[in-house]
């Protein structure tokens, strides 16, 4: 923490000597970077009280958008041939709850008789259906009937991908445990050629049950969805790609 504070002081001194340059800079790239930097400084864990407030909000509010997903695949004779488990997060609600997860969890090319079960943070189970799936993005939207007695929150979206070194928290069905939470740092962005190209590595220890789980920043905003595990750490698709997927889906 002392090193972080010293780094911020050095950056402040350097930036104070560059005021004229900053005032002349007005590009979209600069504005985006400046916004991310200010958000990082504002929401970094600087004291115990701030961290306690963050954890309380996550535990008693944000994590209630967590969904465990069970996928059961049957052959043409209705024999169960495969069972998969993963995570998801509520991103919209109306008549239905809409749950964002990965297409790897929900898609099968060999069989068409598939059952999806969504379990919320209190263990309530509902039958779900694929509302939209994109193998290009690697994401799926499941929907299930909303019961008025259940009041699951919709997770808030972050305005941008997290900065390198930014503290993050992941919650999901990890280690076969519901509502599991783990913290780590954003390590680096991973730009890939293809239909989607914005991913990032983290230092969050994880497993494949957490694929589809939410990764949030210190403002309890969604910054990514775990799509894979790399060397035991969470690898995520960024919020910019998630928003793009949702826009294509809505159109």
Secondary structure, 3 states (H helix, E strand, C coil): CHHHHHHHHHHHHHHHCCHHHHHHCCCHHHHHHHHHHHHHHHHCCCCHHHHHHHHHHHHHCHHHHEEEEEEEEECCCCCEEEEEEEEEEEEEECCEEEEEEEHHHHCCCCCCEEEEEEECCCCCEEEEEEEEEECCCCEEEEEEECCCCCCCCCCEECCCCCCCCCEEEEEEEECCEEEEEEEEEEEEEEECCCCCCEEEEEEEECCHHHCCCEEECCCCEEEEEEEEEECCEEEEEEHHHHHHHHHHHHC
